[in-house]
């Protein structure tokens, strides 16, 4: 069974495909945090700004088969429009994305992307792999199309990833809105990220433009 928190059609707001129309499928669950606020500060990833608990979001639900899920998702794409692009995200999508779901998406002519923390192996057939490391542990997924690092993270300096086989390297200023006041950086994260990119031109700045535009 596939458990989906929410699904929606919008613009990709981050990284190399910022501005591209996309169908988002957000899976329930993550292997780095339960999603419960009471457990945030003890979790491996503490700054997540996404609700991935339950199946009660827009167009969310439980689906017994890959075909049933993709039939549901496909209704959200503009009727008759080409260039189908779906992003599997979470939580951690690698906990649920499998060969059957990839095959069902391909059968409907979708280009498939994933946004993953890189700690779980991925099935084959994914067209765009974006890894966003969240923990100080070796990545299981250490190559792909885009490495997007939330910055700054004291235990995850960008230079520890610079040698990996990714086509694009992005730094994204940490959204600190979910952190308690005593954990907020003295200097805003956008300024820190901009400075690092200017000093290390391998890295490019990624902003959450969907939040600036007020869209999902």
C-alpha positions, 0 to 999 in steps of 0.5 A, a space after each residue: 500500500 502507498 500512503 500519500 500525505 498530499 499531491 498537487 500540481 504547481 511549479 518546482 520552486 527550488 534547484 535546477 528546475 525552478 519554475 518548471 510545472 510539476 506534479 508533486 506526490 508527497 509520501 507519508 513518513 521519513 526515516 530521520 524524524 517521526 514528524 511529531 513536534 514533541 520529538 523534533 529536537 531529538 530527531 536526526 533531522 531537526 529543521 524540516 518545514 514539511 508536514 508529512 504525517 498521515 494521509 489527510 492532505 489535499 488529494 492524499 490517501 492510501 492506494 493499494 496498487 501503483 496503477 491506482 495511485 498513478 490513475 489518481 495522480 494523473 487527474 491532477 495534470 492539465 488534461 491533454 498537456 504534454 511534458 508530464 513531470 512528476 516529483 516524488 518527495 516526502 518525508 522520504 520518498 525512497 521508503 515507498 517509491 518502487 519499481 511498480 510505481 515507476 513503471 506505472 508513471 512511465 506508462 503514463 508518459 511521465 518524466 520522474 524526479 525524486 527529492 531524497 535525503 540519500 540514505 536509502 537505495 533507489 530503484 532504477 528508472 528515475 530521470 532526475 535524482 536530487 539528493 539533499 543530505 540531512 545527516 552526518 552519515 555516508 550517503 547511499 546515493 552518492 551520485 545523481 543530477 543535483 545535490 542540494 544542501 540546506 545551509 548552514 549545518 554545522 555537521 555537514 560542511 559543503 566541502 565534504 560533498 564537493 567530490 561527489 558525482 553530481 551535475 549540479 551543486 546547490 546551497 539552500 538557506 535553512 528555513 529556521 522558522 520551525 526551530 526554537 528561538 535559542 537555536 536561531 543563527 545570529 546571522 541570517 542564513 541567506 547572507 551566510 549562504 550567499 557568502 559561501 557561494 561567492 567564495 566557492 563557485 562550484 556551489 550555486 544559490 537555491 532559493 525557495 521561490 514557491 514560498 516567495 510567490 505564496 504557492 505550494 
